[in-house]
Amino acid sequence: MGTSQSIRTALIGAGPRGTSVLERLLANWSPEGPGSTLHIDVVDPYPAGPGHVWQPGQSRLYLMNTQSFYPTIVPEDEDLARPLAGSTFDRWRELQRASPCPSLTAAERTELAGLGSADFPSRALYGRYLRSTVEDLLTRVPDGVTVDFHETTATSVCETAPGEGGGRARFDVGLADGAVLGADSVVLALGHLASRLNPEQRELQSAANELGLLYLPPAAPADVDWSCVPAGKPVLVRGMGLNFFDAMGQLTEGRGGRFRTADDGGLSYVPSGREPLIIAASRRGTPYRAKAGLAGYYPAAVTLRYCTEKALARFAEAGIQPAFDHDLWPLLHRDAIWAYYSTLARSQPGALLTDPRAFLAALAEALRPHAHSTAKWEDTVDSVLDVHVRPAHRLDLLGLAAPLAGRSFGSRAELDAAVVEYLLDDARRSALGEDDPVKMAIGALHHGRAALKTAVADGGITDESWVAGLRGWFESFVEGLASGPPALRAAQLAALVRAGVVRFVGPDPKFAVDRKSGTFTAASPWVGGGPVSAVAMVEALAPANRVAVNESPLLEQLLAEGLVRPRLMMTVEGVPVQTSGLDVTPHPYRPLRANGSVTEGLYVLGLQLSAAQWGIAIAAEARPTSGPVYRSGQRTLRDADEIARGILGR
């Protein structure tokens, strides 16, 4: 007969990551003896499952950035303990369409009725799925397990006994309502946190308060009171990533405007008269490129040849810590080039000067890594392209992310026309899907990003290249190409420009406050006509994901008491720089104290791992029905499983 055990753990954060740990704890629970118990305290001011970001009651205009077939909170890995309940979002969607849960609202039923596997669901509906998964889990709680939910904020985690020398760690978790929870282990699944404004933002906010202007700082879009943005007046919107399209939707369709099909088959916009004049600005001067219309998350027409998981694993097998720019990017760069030109040869053979088969054979030879070649492979590729490809169809890969680079505009109208042309061209390419060379080059980057996520995690690349390469330029580059909105959003934005509802500032904008006129101003050095002025300014940006500038009392307490510390990395000049995430051990992720020792019994999952992982903490990928299955797809669920087994002593 085994010895009975009594385990108490606290999960701080009840969004997707905290829910994943809860699900894994229940799936892995196996009492060691009679009377063994597991008690789980779940702490979050928002309901378990959706947490803060995925609240089911938010506007249905906020769409997910992935299609229905993509996300899951329940693992599909045969090597992990079998889930007690739940499924992928897409299976849940199909079940609710066939046999709706009585608790579904009318709005949820309406959305489900028209939602296909390849459509983009609302964040509200995904939140309903998360909540439903938690509800199903709670009907299957194993014997010996109890779960208590505390809809309040955790304000402190105090270590009452260090888990050293084989002893069990002990913690007191302080809550905002005054209660204190005792626990043997604590999981920090904190998700998105409010952060302090940077100096420029503080200056803009201070000026707005002084002059009676409206300034909306970075925030989750569902937290913003969009009704305070005045109708009929100019509003500056900084940032043209995903948060921009959320703001755009709330200030147009959210105010009664509507899109309709125009005579030319495109979209037109019918204003309600309550819209502001949206003046959009970003460093590139254009929004993210839209997603291609694909049957799956990755284009089936693209198969990685160079930046494969197997090829990347060879570095670690050989004991080599690769540099991003020197070792990894050249492989992915080759894949993007091959994806573009192989698609071009297939879909637009007239773009070639020679036989497509001869061209592709020559290109494949030029791209093949030659261990003893002294020539630059890029120069060899260029020589092949000079012979085989018409100049107008040559790929400028880095230029795809900066379509206005090298151009200047005599007027704002000229700029607006250029951005509309870009948007319509991008939407057209998205509609072509796997027949468009540009979208397939981006598809190769998307494939490669999935392979890179595993290769760079847990110190897989040098600190110097993490700072200067991966995070220094590649992250923003690939996000602007491969993390864009549904193609519908590009077409809608073009319609809004033509309707006079949206205008643009131009690349490299500079923002200021004109105290004489009492307005915000923005100007681009590449656009004539002087600065634009507005009485309101919206930061269409998420709060900075940096643990050192957060406004979480809990994280501030942990940092102040030395139970956790930010990760430092060395630049190529040998200068230490503070990264965005916590310093942790390799998985299961336990934070390092200020003195460098491990804080036993404390675990980290999610966004605060941004200095140990890259691009993994946001969502888990359901196992695709076809195509490659990348290890990074369900990495966060495996991390949750490893944490759960660590808590249970497995």
N, C-alpha and C positions, 0 to 999 in steps of 0.2 A: 504494500500500500504506500502510495507516494505521500510526501509531506504537503500539507495544505499551504497555500500561499495567499497573501492579501496584497493586492497591487492597487495603488491609487495614482491616477495620472490626470493631468490637466491639459486640455487642448485650448490654446488661446488663439482664437480665430476660427469661425465656423463657416467660412466660405468654401470654395471647392477644395483647397488644399487641406484645411482642417477636417472637412468631411471625408476626404480620402483617407486620412489617418484613422478617423473613427471607423470607417468601413473596414480597413485592414485590421484594426484591433479586434473587431467582432469576428472577422473571417479567420484570424489566426488563434483565437482564444481556444485553449484546450487545458482544462484544469488539471493540475498536477496531482491533486488528491482531494478527498472529501472535504468540503467546506472551503475550497479555494474560491477566492472572489476577485473580481476586477471592477473597480469603480472609476468611471470616466466623468470628469467635469468638463463641460464645453462652455467656453466663455466668449460671448460676442454680443454687442448691443443689437445686432441684426439677426433675423431668424437663421437657424442652421440650414445649410445647403446653399442658398443664394448669397448669404452674407451681405456685404455692402454693395458690391458692384452689380449683382444680378437680381436685384429686387423685382419680384413679379409685378409690382404695381407701377413700374416706371413706364414712360411713354413707349408705345410700340413702334415709334419712328426710329428708335435706337436699334440698329441691326448688329448682329454678330458679324465678325470679320471672316467667319468660316461658314461653310455650308452645313446643312443638317447632317450629312454623313460623317462629318469630321469629329466632333467632340465626344468625350466620354468622361465619366468620373469613376467608372468601374473597370478594373483591369480585365484583359482578355489573354493573359499570359498563363500558359499551362504550368509554368514552373512556380507560380504563386498559389497560395491557398484560394480555393474556389469561393467566389463571392456568395454571401448569404442571400442577397437581394440586389435588385437593380439591373440596369442594362446600359447600352450606349444610348445617346440622345436619339439617334435615328430609329432604333428599335422601339424606344418609348413613344416617339412620334407616331409610328405605324400602329402601335397598340392603342393609343388614344384616338386615332382616327377611326379604328375599327370598333373600339368599345370604350367610349369616353368615360373618364372618372367623373362621378357625380359632382365632385367639388370644383371642376373646371368652370371658369367664368365664361360668359358669352363671348367675350373678346378672345379668350384663349381657344375656344371651339372654332370661332370664325377663322382665326389664323391657321389653326391646324388643318382645317378643311381645304385650304388653298396652298398648303406648304408641302413641297416635294423634297425628295432626298437631296437634290442639287440646289435647292433654294437657300437663301440666307435668312435664318430665323431671327426674330427679335430677341434682344437680351432678356426681356421680360419672360418670354416663353422658355428660354434656357433656364432662367431662375426657377420657373415652375417645375421643370424637370429635376433640377437639383433638390428642390424641396420635396418633390414626390419620392425621390430616391431615399432621402432621409426618413420619410414617413414609412416607406417599405422596410427599411433597415430596422426601425424601432419595433416593428411587428415580429421581428425574428431575432431579437436579442437572446443570446444563449443563456442557459442556466448559469448562475453565479455572477452575471454581469449586470451592473446597474449604470444608468446614464442620467446625469442631471444637466440641464441647460440653464445657463445664467445669462439673461439678456441685459448685460451691463458691460462695462469696460474693465479690463484688467489694468490696474495702475502700477503694480509692482510684483516682482518675483524675488523673494528674499531667500537665500540659501541658509537653512537652519542646520544642515549637516552635510559636509562635502562627501561625495561618493568616492572616497579614496581608500586604497588598500583593500578593495573588495567589499567595503561597507556600502550600505544603501544610502543614496543621496536623499535629502529631505528639503522641501521647499514650502514656503508660505506664499500663496498667491493672493495679493490684496486686490479687492474689487472696489469700484467707484461707489457702490452702495454701502460700503463699510464692512462687508463680510470678508473673511479670510478663509481660504481653502488650503488644506494640507495635501501635499502630493509627493510621491516618490520621484516623479519625472514630470517635465513640462515640455510641451511642443509649442514653439513659436511659429504659427502659421498666420502672420499678421497681415499679409496682403498689401494693398495700396494704403499708404499712410499720408496724412497731410504733412506738408513740409514748409519750412520757412522760405519766404520769398528771397530772391537774390537782390543785390543792391539796386539794380535798375528797376526791378519790379516794385521794390519798396518806395523808390522815388516816384514812380508813376502813381502808385496808390496814394502816397502822401499828397501829391499835387492834385489828384482827383478829389480827395477830401477837402482840400483847401479851396478849390475852384468850383466845387459843386458838380463835378463830372462823374460819370459812371465808369468804374474800373472793376472788371471781374477777373480775379486772379486764377491761376491754374486750379482746376477742380475736376472731379468726375462729372461728366455732363448731366447726369441725372440729379446731381446735387445743386445745380444752378437754377436760380429763379429767372427764367428767360423772359418773363412778363415785364421785368423792369427795364429791358432794352427798349428805348422809345421808338415808336413807329414813325416812318417817314423821315428819319434823320440818319446821317451817316454814322456807322459804327465800324471801327477798325477791328478786324479779327486777325490775330497773329498766330500763325501756324496753319499749314494746309495738309496735315496728316489726318488720321482717323477722327480725332476730336473735332476737326473743322467740319466734316460732313454731319456730325451730330448737331453742331451749332447751326449749320445751314438748314437742316431739316426742321429744327424747332422754330427758326425765325421765318420760315416760308410755309411749308405744309402745316406746321404746327400753329400757324396763325390764319389758317383757312384758305391758303392758296392751293392750287391744284395743277398737276401736270396732265397734259393730254397729248395724244398722238397728232402730230402735225401732218399737213398735206404731203410733205416730202418723206413721210415715214419716220421722221425723227420726233423729238419731243418739243412741245412748246409749254410755256407756263402762263397760267391765268392768275394774276395777283389778286389778293383779297383787299389790298389797300392798307393793310396793317403791318406790312413788312418794313423794316428799316432798309436803308441802302447799305449793303454789306460790302466793305472794302477789305479784300483779303490780301494778306501779306505772308511771305515766307522767304527763307534764304534762297531757295531755288526760283521762287517766283511762280511756281506751278504746284498743283497738288500731287500727291502720290499717284503713280500709274495704277489704273484699274486692273482687277484680276481678269484673267482670260476665262472665257466660257469653256469649262472642262467637265468631263464626266466624273473625274476624281480630283483629289487634292493636288496630286502631281500629274503633269502631262504624261500620258502613256507613250507619246511619240518620242520622249526623251529618256535615254538610258545613260547614266554616268559611265564614262570610259576611264577617266583618270582620277577624279576625286571620289573614289569609292571607299566604303567603310573598310574594305580589306586593305586597300592601298594606304589609307591613313593609319590603320593599326600597325603597319610595318614599322613606323617610326618608334612606337613604344616597344615593340618586340625587339628592335635593335638597340634599345636603350637611348634613343635620341629624343630630345625634347625639341620639337620643330619650332621654327619661327614662322609666323603667319605669312608675311610678305614674301619671304624667301622660299619657303617649302610648300605651304598649303595653297596660297592664292594662285600660283602658276598652274596647279592641277585643275582648280575650278575654272580658271580663266580659259584653259584649253576646252573644257566641257562646254562652256558658254559659246565659244567660237564654233565648235563642231555642231552644237544644236542649231545655231543660227544658219550656218551655211548648208547643212544637210537639209534643213527645212526649206531654205531658199531653192536649192537644187530640185527638190521634190515639187514644191508648189509654184515656183516662178522660174522655170528653166530659161525663159527669155532673158533673165537677169545675168546669165552666164555668157561668156564669149566662146566657150568650148563645150565639149560633151560633158554632161553632168557626172558620168561615171569616172571619166578621166580626172575631172576636177577633184572629186571626193577622194580618189586614190592618192592624188598628189597632196591634198590637204592632210589626210590621215598620216602620211609619211612625215610631213612637216611638223605635225603636232606630237608625233611619237617622241617621248623623252629619249635622248641619245646621251648615254653616260659619258662618252669621250668626245663629244662635239664641242668645238670652241666657239661656234657661231651662236648668237642669240636666237632662241627659237622663234621669238616674235618677228625678227627680221626675215627668217626663213618663211614663215607664214605669209608675211607681206609680199614676198617675192612670188609666192604661189598665187596670191590674190591678184597681183598686178597682171598676171597672165590670163587668169580665168574669169574674173568677175568685173562687170561693168562698174565704173567708179561710183555711180549713183546708188549702188546697192551694197557698198562696203559698210561693215559694222563698226560703229563707234560705241563700244560697250559702256565706257565710263560716261560718255555723253548722253546716254539714255536717261540718266538721273538728273541731268541739267539741260533740258531742251532749249532753254533761252540763253545758254552760255555763249558769249562772243557776239551777242546781238545788242543793239541799242534801239530805242524807240523815240520818235519825235514827239509823240503825244500819248496820252493815256488811252485814247480810242484805238490807236495803232497797237498798243500792248494788249488791250482786251481782245482785239481781233486775232492776234497771234495765239493767245491762250485758248480761245474758243477753237481755233484750228487744231491746236495740240489735243484738246479734249475730245473732239470729234474723231480725230485720227486714232487716238488711243482707244476709244469705244469701238471703232470699226475693227481695229486689230483684235480687241477682246472677243468680238463676235466671230472672227475667223478662227479663234481657238488654236488648235494644233496645226493649222495651215499658215499661221503667221510667224515669220522668222524671228521678229523682235520678241514676241510673247514666248517663243520656245527658248530663246537665249535666256530670258528671265526665268523660264521654267527650269532650265539647267541650274541657275543660281538657287532656285527654290529647293530642288533636289539636293544640291551641294550643301546648302545651309543645314539640312537635316543630318547629313553625314558629318559635317563639321561640329555640330553640337556635341556629339559624343567624343570626337577627337580632342576638343579643346577643354572639356570639363576636367575639373580636379587637377589643375596644373599641367594639362596636356600640351600647352605651348609656353614659350618663355614669357616672363613678365613684361619684358620690353615690347614684344610684339603684340601682347594683349592690349597694352596701353596705346601704342602708336598705330598698330595695324587693325586688329580686330575691332576694338572700340574706337580707335582714332579716326578711321575713315570707312572701313568696310560695313560696319553696322548701319550707319545712316544711309550709305549707298544702297545696300540690299533691301533695307526696309522701304525706301522710296520706290523701289521697283517691284518687290515681291510681297509686300504687306499692305497693298492698297485696298480700296473699297470695292464692292461689286461694281461691274461696268455700268449699271444703271445710274450710279451716282455721278459718273463723268458726264453722261448724257444730260442728266438733270442740271448739273452745274452749267453746262453750255447753254441750256435753255434759260436759266436764270440770268446769265449775262446778256443774252439777246433780249430778255424782257426788261433790262435796265435795273434789275434787283441786286446784281453783284458786279463789282468792278475789282481791279487788281492794282497793287502798288508797284510790283516789279521786283527783280532780284536784289539781294543784298540790302534790304530796307533798313533805314535808320529811323528810330522813333524818338519823339521828344514831346514836350508840352510847351505850347505857345501861350504864355501867361497874359500877353496883351489881348489876344482874342479869346482866351479861355477855352482852348481846344487841345486835343491830342493831335499830333501831326506825324506823318510818315512820308518818306521820300526814298526813291531808288536812284542811284547815280546813273542808271542806264535808261531812265525814262524822263523825257522832257515835260515841261509844263508846271514844274514846281511841286511842292508837297501837297498831299491831301490832308484835310482836317476832319475831325469827328468829335462829337460830344460824348462818345462812349467807346470803350476799348475792351475787347474780350481776349483773354489768353486761351486760345484753343489748344491747350497743352495739358497733359497729365501732370500732377505734382511730381517734383523731382524724386526719383527713386534712389535716394542717397541716405544711408542710415545716419550719417553725421549731421544732417540738416533736417531730420524729421521733427514732427511736433507730437510724437507719441510719448506721453508720460512714462509708460512702461519701458520703452526702449531707451529713453533718456536716463531712467533710473539704472537700468542694466549697464549702460555705458559708464555712468558716473561711479558705480560701485565696482567696476572692473570685472563683472561676470562675462561681458562680451567686449569685443573691440572691432573697429573697422579694419578691413584688410589693407595693408600697404603693399604696393608693387614698386619695383625699381624701373626707372626709365633707362634708355640706352646711355644717357649721360651719367647714370649712377645716382640719380636724385629720387628719393622715395616720394611717391604720390599716394594720396588716400583714394581708394576705390569706392564704388557705390555700395558694396555689400559688406557683410560681416566676415570676419576671419574665422574659418571653420576647418575641422578635420575632414578628410575625404569621407564619403558616405559610410554609415549614416552621419548626417551633418550635425556635429556638436560644436558649439562655439568655443573659441579660445579666449581665455581671460586676458586681462591687460598684461599679466606677467608671462603670457605664452603657454600656460598650462591649460588642460582641457577642463571645461565645466561639465563634469559628469552629471548625467540625468537631465540635461537640457539639450533639446534638439531644435533644429531650424529647418523649415520647409517653405519654399516659395520665393517671393521677390527679394527677400533679404539674402538670398544665395547668389546674387548677381555678380559677385566677384569670384565665385567658384564654378558657376555654370553660365552658359550663354544661351538665352532664348528658350530655355526649357520650362521656366516656372509658370508660364501663363495658362496653358491648357494641355490636356492629354489627348492624343490622337487615337480614335478608334481604329482597330485593325482593318486596313483596306481589303476589299474583296479581290483586288488584282494589283499588280505592280509591286514595287519593292516595299518591304516593311523595315523601316529604319528603327534602330534601337532607341533613338531619342524620342520616338513618338509617344511611348508610354513610360519614359524615364521617371517622370514625377510620381507616377503611381508605384513604380518599383521602389523609389526612394521612400514613399509613404509606407510601403510594406516593410522595408528594412528598419525604419524607425519603430513601427509597431512591434516587430519581432525583438528589437532591442529592448523596448519597454517590458515586453512579456518574458524576457530572458531566454528567447528561443535561439 
